[in-house]
């Protein structure tokens, strides 16, 4: 949303648990994976999307670029969380020029921050359904949030060309890989370590977007507390490994209790969407992010919503060289790389 494209951008997703990197190349209508990397971050390095330890993050970025021998310095990154507002609004205007003239004033009623303190972007979606107005997707992010990311990138010798929104990056990856029919209403759930992005989309348009402060860290915290484990052992258990002193039933019970918290937030979001935006039914759910593979989560969503639910594969239509990449590893980490893939696709935006 903030910035323009370069010839080749590296998609760089700075998450709460890891920095993820993807570089793609386009050949005709197909895409090829050039580089991918995932560098774990320590506890409290990034908290709720805010970088607390810039040195650790910049070191992780430098390590990923060095290990993959990437010469490109231009990157696309993204932000999410409470400092980011995404709203679909009606602006009293007859055309794009009038929207541009009115947007700063009109935005004040939709943004809970001082407009002077935000980076503002928008896109007209066409005439509003009623009245002499334009349908506009309004996006605002606090300047300090943007600077929190861009300063770390500069510190690591990178040039932030694009700052996107996590939910939109996932949507880019979804649309490229799945080519959904224009009438399909899908919910894209990107569940990271500390934030879940919910984006309900149809026909290439985000209809409703919400970020919720729940994610994989809650599973770790619950397992640690309820089973009296170290952080490291709780992480292992969450990721599907077994521990000699923990019964499988005990783990399953606590994991399901956290999954039900996520489910409640998803249900609340869907209900609010139906009340305020559209009474049409959501027809499919795609789950991405590092928490997508949590034991039983997809089954719980299927059980609750009675619609198709699948883990999103951001490499579904990407050619991956077996000589360069371990296919088992790539498949394992793929859901966690959905944002990074969507960001890397910004290289190929039409100017």
N, C-alpha and C positions, 0 to 999 in steps of 0.2 A: 504493500500500500504506500510506503514512503520511499520513493526513489525510482530509478529507472534501471534498465538492464545493461549488462556489459556483454562482450562477446562470449565469455565463458565465466560463469559464476560457480563457486563451490558452495553447496548448501551446507550451512553450519548451524546445527540446532544445539543451543546451550541449555541443557535440561538440569533438573535438580539432582539427578544421579549420575549423569555422564554428558560428555560433549560428543555429539554424533556428526559425522562428516560424510557427504556423498557428492561425487562428481560424475556427471553424465555427459555423453556425447550423442548428438543426433545425426543419424545417417538416413537421409530421405525422410520417411515417416516413422522410422524405428529408432529406439534409444539403446545405447550401450553403456554399461557400467564401467567407468574408468577407475574410480577409487571409492572405497568406503572405509570408515574407521569409527571405532567407538572407544572412548577413553573414560573410564570410570572416575567420578569425583568423590572426594571424601564427604563425610557427614557435615552438614551446615556450610558447605562451600557455596551452594546456591539454595536459597530458602524461598519457597513460594514464588519462584521465578525471578527473584532478585539476587544478583551476584554479591555475595558477602566477602569473598576472598578472591580478589581479581588476579593475584599472582598465581594461584593454583589453576584458575581457568585459563589464563593466557599461556601458562606452561603446558597445559593439556592440549590447547590449540596448536602450539608450536610443535609439540610431539607428534600430533596427527599429520601435520603437513610434512614434517621431516620423514617420518616412517613411510609415508606414501609417495615421497619424492615429488610433491606438488609445487610447481613453480608459480602458478596463478596466485595473485594476492587478493583479487576481488572476490568478495563473498556476499551471499544473501543469508540473512539471519532473521529471526522472528521473536516476538514477545507474546505474552499472554498474562492473564491474571486480573486482579481488581483495578490495576492502573490502566487497563485497556477497555474501551467501550466500543461495542459494535451495535448499531441500531439501524433498522430500516425505517425511514421516516418520509413523510410527505412534506415537500417544500413548496410554498406558494410561488410558482414560477412557470413560465411558458416554454423555456428552453434551457440548454446547458449554461449559456451566458448569464441568464438571470439567476440560476442556481449558484453559480460561482460568486455572483455579487452578494447574494443573500446568505450564503452558507455560514459565515462566521457569526452573524447575528442570530440566525435560526438555531445554530448548534448549541447556544447557551442554555436553551430550555431542556436539552436532552443530556447534557454532560454535567455530572456532579462535581466538576473541577472548574477552576478559572480557565477560560479559553486561552488566556495568555500563557498558561503553563502547559499547554498540550501541543502535540503535533497532530494536525487535522488532515484527514484525507476523505475523499468521497467518490462515489461513482453513481451516475444516473442510470436507473434501470428502465426508464420509460415513463409514460404518463401515469399518474396515480389513478386508481380505479374510480375515484370520485373527485369532483371539483376541478378547478383550474390549478393543478399542482403537478409536480414531478415526483416520482417514486425514487428515493435516493438511499443508497447504502452509505451510512455515515460511520467513520472509524476515527477514534481519537485515542491517543496514548500519551501519558504524561511524559514531558520532555526528559525528566530525570530517569524514567524507565528506559527510554531510548538511549540516553547517554550512558546509563549503567552497562548496556551491552556494547555500544559503539566504542566507548573508551577502552574496554578490555580488548576488543578486536584491534584497535590502533596500537595498544600496548604489545600485542603479539605480532605486529608488523603487517596486519591485514587491512584491507580497505572495504568498509561496509557500504556496498553499493545499493542494496535493498534491505529495508527492514519491513518484514511482513508480519502477519498475525498467524499464530500456530494453527488455528482452526482453518484458515484459508489455505495454508500450505498443505494440510492434509487433504483438503478438497481438491487441490491441484493434482495431487498424487492419485486420488481416487478416480477423478474424471479421466486422466490419461490412461490408467490401467484397466478400468472397468467399462468405459464408454457407456454409461448408463442411459437408458431411453429417456427422452425429455420429460415424460410424465411420471417417472419414478420419484417418489418422495422417500428419501433415505436419511437416516440419522447416522452421522459420523461421530463416533466416540473415541477421542484420543486420550487415553488414560496414562498419564505419566506418573512420576514418583510423588509429586505434591499437588498437581493440578489436573483436572479432567476437563477437556474442551468438548463441548457438545455443539454440533453444527447440523441443523436440519436443512437439507438442500433439495432442490428440484430444478431440473432444466438448466444447470450451471449457475443457479442463483442461490446464495445463502438466505434462507427464509428467517432463520432464528438462530442466534449464536449466544452461548452462555459458558462462562468458565466457573468451575466449582473447585473449591480448595479441598479436594479429597483425592487420594491416589494410592500408589503402591506403598508409600511410607506408613500408611495406617495399618497395613497388613503386618509390616515389620514391627511397628510399635506394639500392636496387640499381641503378637506371638511372643515378643520379648517380655512383656508384662505378665501375660497370663500363664506362660510356661516357664518363667524365670530363666530366660536365655540371654546370652550375650547378643549384641547387635549383629555380629558376624554369623552366629548360629541361626538367629531369626531370619536373616537374609537368605541363608542356605535353604532353610525350611520353606520359605516363601517361594523360592525358585524351583521347588520340586525335589530337592535332595532330602534324604532321610537322616535322622539323628538317632543314635542308639538309645538315648534316654527319653524319646518322645514317641508315644503311640500314634499311629496314623489317624485314628479316629479323633484324637484330641486336636491335632493340627487341622483336620478337615472342619471341625466344629468352629474353630476360631476364624479360619479363613472365610467360611460361609457367613459368619456374623458381620465381617467387614464388607463382604460382597453385597450384603443386604443394605448396608448404609449407602453404597454406591448406587444400588438399584433404586432406593428411595429418592435420591437426588435426580436420577434419570427420569423416574416416573413423575416427579414434581415438575420437571422441565417440560416433559411431553404434555402434561395436563395444562400447564400455563400456555404453551404454544397453541393448543387447541382452543383455549378460551380467548386468546388475544389475536391470533394470527390466521389460523386456518382450521376448519373442522375436518379436513381431509385426513385420512389415516396414513400414518407412517407405514411404509410397506417393507422396509428392510433396515437392518442395523449392521454397520461395519465397525469393528473394534480395532483400534491401533494403539500404539504406545507400548512402553516396556511392561505395563501391567496387563496387557491383553491376554497373555497366556496363563494368568492365574487359574489355578485348579478350580473347575466348576463354574467360573464366571459366565462363560458363553452359554452353558447349559441353563444357568439361572435366568439369563436374559430371554432365552427361547421359551422357557417355562412360563415366565411372567407375561411376555408380550405376544406370544403365539404368532410370531412372524419370523422369516429367515434371519439368522444372525450368523455372521462369519468374521473370522479374524482377517483383517485387510492385508493383502500382500502388495506392497508398493513396488515390487519388482516383477509383477505379473506379466507386463509387456516390455520388460527390459531384458536385453540380451546380456548374459553373464558368462564370461569366459571361464571354462572349467580349468584352464591352464593357470589362470591368475588367482581365482577365488575358490575357496572351499565351499561347495554348495550347501553342505550340511550347516556350516556356521552362518552362511548368508541367510538361509531359510530360518534359522533360529532367531537371528537378530532383526529380521526384516520388519516386523511390526513396530519395533522401537525406532526404525529409521524413516518412518512415513513422513514426518515433518521435514527431515533433511532432504528426502527425495523431492517433495513438493517445492522446497526452496531451490534445489538444483535445477528444477524445471523452469525457473524464472529466467534462466539463460536464453530460453527459446521463445520468450514472449514476443508477440508482434509489436513492433515499435508503435 
